[in-house]
Amino acid sequence: MVRDLWVARCDCNCRPFEWVKDLYEERRRIGSNTRGYPLKLGLNSLYGKMAQRCGRGPYHDAVAAGLITASTRARVKEAIGQDPESVIMLATDAVFSTRRLSLDIGENLGQWEETVWPDLFIAQPGVYWSPSDLQPSVKSRGAPRSIIGEAAPRFYGAFTAWSEVMRKPGGMETVLRERLIPSVPVTVRVFYGCRLALARGKPWLAGKWEDVTRHESFEWQTKRDPIRVILGDDYLITFPPAPSSIFAESEGYKPADFDKLIEISEENGITEIDEKHAV
């Protein structure tokens, strides 16, 4: 049942992103991880600038940003649909599977890139590595790769001990009911730039460093079914949350307001500033 429908019509022959392909080819020619890295970051920022909802927002375009997200998700779902049972992890634009999928592999814009891992340890989405080739393969978010690599043995130990607890009689039920999900502490050094200091309402921290202990958890309930799991010999399978009603609707984003004031806490009290001057 269709409740609402938007149709986009083009009133010109303009192709505002025609230059992207040429810039991508140049990035590939000079190396995406060397001299071409700034070009890679620039291309990656296109979506963010169109989805921008604060500051000045000169390139704000909710339709274009939405199309980027929707088309990428469609490609990912098409890949998953080939062999859902083999898929073990998803990223924004990647699918990890235990069996090869039939995809359009190549180096051109819009094609898939294939990487074969000999093995894989997944602590959480975005935090994973190959145990047999640890240092070069570590991927992380929220903490430097070097910190996660050093903590890898603690992740192994925590998961192994946790698995043993769940295999005991009644262990699985207790772990899931009381959410006894282990986490691994890692210490990261954080630099407070103006943006971060303002976001935390503490502008006096700008320009300072601080060692912060974070707990990287195996918890999955924010995006997966908290109870339905399968425990294997050396892995834990989680499942998507139970489907909601077919009539359920997600809440849409409010229109971007580039003129609103934001509040920041200072040592002398609260100050309101124009948000476009905070970035």
N, C-alpha and C positions, 0 to 999 in steps of 0.2 A: 504494500500500500504506500503510495507516494503522498506525503502530506504537504510538501513544499518543494518547489523546483526553481532553480536559478539557471538562466541561460546566458552565457557570455557571447557577445557578438563583437567582432572586430570591425571597426569603422575605418581602418587604414591598412596599408600594406607594410607597416613598420615591423621590423623584427629586432626588438631591443637587445636580444641576447645573441645576435648573430656572431658577435666577436668572441664568444666563449670558446667555440671550437678551435679557433686559431690560437688563442692563448693557452688552451689545454695542450695543443700539439707542441707549442714552444716549451711549455713546462716539461712535457715528456722528453723532448729532444735534449734539454740541458740537465735533466735528472730531477725528479720530484723531491728527492731527499737531500739534494745538494744546493746548487745555485737556483734550482727551480722551486725551492721550498717557499719563498715569499709569494710566488705565483699560485702555489697550491693553497696557501692561506687566504689569498685574495679571492680565489674562486670559491673557496668554502664559505667565505663571509657573505656571499650573495644572498643566501636564504636569510641569514640573520638580519641583514639590513632591510630586507623586504618585510620581515616579520617584526621589526623593531616597534616597540610600544612605548618607549620613553625617550627623553631627550628631544632632539629636533625632528628626527624621522623623515629626512628629505626623500628617501626612496621607499617609504612605507607602501606596500601593496599586498593587502591580505589575500587577494585572489591568486596572485602569482605565487606567494609563499605557500598557500594551501595546495596549489597544484603540484608544487615540488614535493611536498609531504605525501600527498595522495598517490602520485605516480610512483614514488619510491616504495611506498607500502604495497602497492599493487604488484610491483615486480617481486618484492620479497615474498608476498603471499603466493604468487604463482610458483616460485621456487619451492616453498614449503609444500605446496599441494602435490608435487611430484612424488614425495616419499615422506609423509609427516612423521612416521615412526622413527626415521633415522635422524631427525633434527634434534640437536641437543642444546643449541643456544642461538639466539638472534641478536643482532646489533642493528643500529639504525639502517644500515645499508648492506648487511651481511647475513649469511646463513651458515651455521656450522652443522655439519651432518656427518654421520658415521659411514655413509655410502655416497658415492659420487652422483651428483645430480646432472641432468642433461640441460646445460645452460649455454648461452652464447658467450664463450670464453674468448677474450682478446684484449688488446691494448687500446682500442679506440673508445672514444667517448660514448657512454651508454652500454658498453659491454661489461661482462663480469670478469673479475680477476680471480684466479684459483690458486690457493695455497694448500699444500698437503702437510698436515702435522703428523708426526710419528706417534704422539700421544698428547693428552690435554688434561690439565687440572683446572677446573672452574671454581673459583671461590664465590663469585657472584658475577652477574653480567657486567662486562667491562673489566673484570679482574681475573686474569687467567694466564696460563703459561704452559710450555711443554716441559715436563719433568726431566726428560732426557736431553734437553737443550735449553736450560733454564734462562741464563742471563740474556741471550739475544732475543728470546721469545716473550719475555714478560710484557704484558699489557696491563695498564692500570688506569684508574681515574680517582681523583681525590687525593692521591698520594703519588710521589715520584716512583718511577719504575724501579730504581735502585733500592728504595725502601721496601717495596713489595717483594723484590727478589731476595733480599736479606731475610725477610720474614717467612719465606716459602716453607722452611722446615716446621715452623710453628703452625702454619696452616695445615700441613700434613698431619702433624701430631694432634691438633684439635679435632680434625675430621675423623681420624682413626679412633680416638678415645670416644667421641660422640657416637660413632657407628656401633662400637661395642656396647655402649649403654642402651642403644635402641634395640639391639638384638636380644637383650635379656627379657625374660617374661614380664610383660606389662610395661617394658621400657619405652616402646614406641608410643603407647597411649599417654604415658606420663609426659614425655618430651613434647608431644603435640598439644596436649591440653594445657600445660603450664608454660609453653613456649621456652623450653630450656635449650635455646639455640646458641651455640658457642660463637664467640667473636675473638679476633686476634688484635691486640693493641699494637699500633704502629705510631711512632713519633715523627711528625713532619714539621719542618720549619716554614712558617707562614710569614710572608711580607704583606703588610697592610698598606696597599696603595690607597689613593683618595677614594676610589669607587668602593672598595671593600670596607674601608673605615666608615664611610657614609652609610653604606647598606646596613652596617651593624649599629648605626646610631652613635658611633664613638669616633668623631673626626680627629680627636687628639691622638689616636693610634696611628694616623697616617705617617708613613715613612719609617715605621718601626718593624722589627722582626720579633717573632715569638715562636717558641717550640710548643706545639700542640699535640696531645695524644689523642688519636682517633681509634675507634674500635671498628675494624672491618668484620662485619657479621655475615654468617651464612643464612641469615633470616630471609625468607622469600615471601612472606604473607602480604606485603604491600601490593604485589602484582600477580601472585599465584594463589591457588587454593591452599589455605593454611593447613588443611587436614589430610587431603588426599595425596599420598606419596607412595613410592615404591622404593624400598631399600635393597640395593644389589650388593654384590661382593665388595665393590670399592666405589660405589656411586649412589646417589639419591636422585630419583626422578620425581619432579613436581609437575603439576598440571595447571592449566589455565583455570581461572575461577569459573564457577558454575554460570552458565548463560543466564542473562536476565530476560525479562519479557521482550518479545519482539517489538513491543510498542514503546519500550524505554528509549529515551532520547538523552544524549549527552548535552551538558550545558554549554552554550556557545560563549565565545569570548566577547567581552564588552568592547565597544569601539575604542580605539586608542585615543587617549587624551593627552596631547602634547603641551597643554597649558596648565595642567594641574600643579598644585604646590605639594611638596613633600615635607614631612616633619623629620628633623634630626635632633638627637639629644646631645647637648653640649654640657660642659661642666657647669655653666651658668643657667641652664634650663633648656627649653625647647625652642627651636628656630624653624620657621617655614621658609623654604627657598623654592624658586622656580626649578622644576625638575630638569629642564633642558640645560641649566647651568651646573647640574650635578654630575655631568658626564664629560 
